[in-house]
Amino acid sequence: MNSIYVGPTSDKPSFSWVAKDVFDIVEEEFNIVYFKAFNEIPTSYDGLVFIIKEMPPLSFFIKNWRSKKIYVPVDFFKSETHLKNTLTTLSLFDRIAVHNDLLKHYLNANKVSNVDHYVKYLVDRKNIQPKYMWIGVVDYIPELLLNLDRYPVLWQFPHVFLTDLAHLKHSLNSVLAKMASTQQQYEVKVSEDKIFIGKFCFQQWTESSQKAALESAEFAVDFKSEHFYHSTKPPTKVQVYLANDVPVFVNDTHYAIDYLGKLNIDCLTMSDFSYPLSPKALRRHSSTVRELWSVEAIAKQYIKVAKLTLTQKRKSLSSYAFTVSSLMFKKLKKLVQSGWNKSQ
């Protein structure tokens, strides 16, 4: 059985969601070896390495030139400029597995494969109440507030907004600065377990608080901007809502519209919103998407990507060496320039 190295491992829940849960099933086809640091991979190893999120240092490409490499850039690229500045390094990978089609516009399409997130958080709906929910990281809160300002119809409903409160407390000034263009004035109140921004209450995300919201919220919202970082993220929250039969409404530029359209699943936008919720909004998708996005189905996607990469023709050693050399020169030039600037 062929071995595959997977890492770098992380204690963050996202690593289990994106990698470990999936590769524990891939292990039925390959011997999986997890690594925490890149130097744990033997330099003599000539098999396959799955690299999750973290970009390896240049030394890894120099020492581990024998191995085939697949990069899974989950949430890594913060901007279009960031991605373009990384293109030379990306060319050293044998394949790139993306969770969002829009990234293909910037990459060599012949070396790109699609993989999905599996739906991890599944509940049984019960005690449904006339309230709505939103779950997201702090980066998305300004877009949430902008859309709440745009759609005041939502103000009449109680809400459950779950995020990382510690991060929000540290980022309040940044969040409010991004809201400066609106006419709304947001009074902020901070307590130990809640943060109010205007009339909207944010609480701590935990698996249990999310479970309770998924069980009882009548519907959900998810808003993303057209900025690069938002538009190139996978629609994971929308997937979770659909898998739990929580009707979800998005803004008109949300990536989920295109993503779900290719699966022949209607994605509801705020233009579709009416209350009581329409039969279209209440259409159930869980039986279809739970199978489509099961961890077993996603593991098959990764197995397919692995087998494709193992059989594909490699970049020539001379071309690989030239690319590494150019990156070494670029790095040396930057160090020299930095030292020169400090000496002046």
Salt bridges, closest charged atoms under 4 A:
ASP21 OD2 - LYS120 NZ 3.57
ASP24 OD2 - LYS20 NZ 3.01
GLU29 OE1 - LYS307 NZ 3.29
ASP75 OD1 - LYS233 NZ 3.06
GLU80 OE2 - LYS84 NZ 2.92
ASP94 OD1 - ARG314 NE 3.56
ASP101 OD1 - LYS104 NZ 3.53
ASP101 OD2 - LYS262 NZ 2.76
GLU215 OE2 - LYS211 NZ 2.56
ASP222 OD2 - LYS224 NZ 2.80
ASP222 OD2 - HIS254 NE2 2.61
ASP245 OD2 - ARG284 NH2 3.15
ASP258 OD2 - LYS262 NZ 3.53
ASP266 OD2 - ARG283 NH1 3.30
ASP272 OD1 - LYS280 NZ 3.97
